[in-house]
Amino acid sequence: MRTERGLDRFVTFLDAVVAIAITLLVLPLVDVLGGTQAGRDLASVFSDEAGRFGTFFLSFVLIARLWLAHHRIVEGVGAYDGAFLLANLAWSLTIVLVPFATQVAGSFPPEPLAVLVYAGTVTLSATCLSVIGLLVWRRPGLRRDADEPPVPPLALPVTNGALVAALLLGTLLPSVNYWALGLLVLTAPIESWLRRSRRSM
């Protein structure tokens, strides 16, 4: 049975997955401090492990952004079906993989394979979000207000396109590597413009 309680439980489960994934990000940093040699000053630890700390903050921001996008989608959902469940479970799998991808990025040089693992995981997560948004858009029965005109999920493909471009740039141009993810900065104003345009229509 597709009950409202079932939907609430499922969304709560997804939120818990995100919370656990964000928490797991910090565990390698705790291990770094735990393995510090006696007499080593904290400043040298921070400088020597700057890559690990940098990937932690980057992954935190990316997971938070993915969750916010998911939150906006689910706010308008009032029911669920099998396809919606599967798409969301696939999305949760990509979120769970982010701490592993973060560990890869922090432990290995920015070689193409490491960039592929990291950027590929985030791109796959954004792709799952696009599928979820498309399902809600195409299936009125999933929406809280089925009579409300469907709003095309235009912002999701913008982010997805930027991540695909970053994935290609980061893996094909070793000198660019993770810096290609800076393309995501450009998506925020585009998404804001799209939301304002939809409100004015």
N, C-alpha and C positions, 0 to 999 in steps of 0.2 A: 504494500500500500504506500502511495506517495503522500505522506502526511506532512503537515507543517513542522511537527516535532522532528520528523526524520530529516527534513531539510536543515533545521537548526543544528541538529547533532552533527550532520555532515560538514556544515560550514565551521562549526566549533572544532571538529577534528582537523580540518584544513588549517585553521588558525593555529592550532597546537603544533602542527607539523612545521609551520613557518617559525614559530617561537623557538622550537627545539633546534631547528637548523641554524638560526641566528646565534643561539647559545653555544652550539658546537663550534662556531667560528673561533671563539676565544680560547678554546682548549689548547691548540698548538702554541699559543702565546704563553700560556701558563707553563707549558713544558719547557719553553725557551728559558724562562726565569728559573725554573726548577733545576735546569741543567747548567746554570751559570757557575763558573769556577770561582772558588773563594778568592776574595781580593779584587775581583773584576768590578770596575765601577759601572753604574747604571747607564751613564751616557754612552759608553762604548757598546753596551748591549743593544741599546736603541739604534745606534748607528750601524752596527754590524748586521742587525736583523731588520733593517729598515724595509726590506722587501716583504717580509712576513707581516709586519705591521701595516704596510701599505695595502697589501692584498686583503687583509682583514677589513679595513675601513671601506675599501672598494666593494667587497662582497656584502658588507652590511648595507651599504647604500643601494646596491642592486637588488638585494632581497626585499628591502623595504619598498623600493619602487615597484617591484613585481607584485608585492602584497597589496599596495595601494591600488594598482590597476585591477587586481582581482577583486578587491573590496568594492570598487565602483561598479563592477559588473554584477556581483552578487547582490548588491543593494536593491536592484530591480527585479530579482528573481523571487518568484512565489511558489514554484513547483520544480520538480526535477524528473528526469527520465534516465534510461540506461546510458544514452550517449553523453548526457551531461555528467553523470557520475564517472564514466570512463575518462572523459576529457580532463576532469578535475583531478582524478587519481594520477593520470599521466603528468599533470602539472605538479602535483605534490612530489612525484618521483624526481622531477628535475630540481625542485627546491632542496630535497634531501641530498642530491648529488653536489650542490654548490659547496658545502664544506670540504668535500673531497677535492673538487676542482681548485678550491682555494689553497689547499695544502700542496697540490701539484704546482700551482703558480708560485707559492712561497718557497718551495724546496728545490725547484729546478731553475736553471737559467731561462730567459724568455725565448726558448727555441720554438720553432713552428708547432711541434706536437703539443707542447705545454700550452701554448696560446690556443690551439685548436680545442683542447680539452676544456679550458676555462671559458673562452668565448663561445664555444659550441654548446656548452651546458646552459649558459644564460640565453643564447639564441633559441635553443630548444624550448626553454621555459616560456619565453615570449611568444613562440609559435603556438604552444598549448593555450596560452591566454587568448590569442587571436581566434583559435578554434572555439573556445568557450564563448567568446563574445559573438562569434558568428552564429553559434547554436541559439543563443538567447535572442539574437536579432531575427533569425529565420523561423523560430518556433514560438508563436504567441502563447502557447500553453505554458511555457516556462516563466513568462513574465508575470510580475505581481498584478499589473494592470494589462490584461490581454488586449483591451480595446484601444490602448494608447498606441499611436502610430510608431512603428519601430524606428529607432535611431541607428543608422549605420555606424558600426564601431570603427570610425575612421582613424582614431588616435592609435589604436593597436597596430595597424599595418605600418604606421610611421615609425614607431619604436622598433618593430620587427625588421623593417627595411634598414634602419640604422645599424642594428646588430648584425645583420647579414653582411652589410658593407664593412663593418668593423672586423668581422670574422675573416673575410677575404683579405682585407688589407693587413691585418695582424699576422696572418699565416703566410701570405705570399711575399710580404715585405718584412723580413726579420728586424730591420732597423726601426720599424714602426711598433711591432709587437702589441703590448697591452695598451699603448697610447691610443690605438685606434678606437678604443671604447669611449674616448672623449667625444665621439660623434653623438653620443647620447645627450650631451649638453644642448645640442641644437634641436632635439626633439621636443623639449619642454615648451618653448615658445610656439612651436608649430601646433602642438596639442592644445595649448591654451587658445590659440586663434581658432582652431576648429570647434572647440566648445562654445566660444563666443558666437561664431557663425551659426551654429545650430540653434542657439537660444534666440537669435534674431530672426530666424526663418519662420 
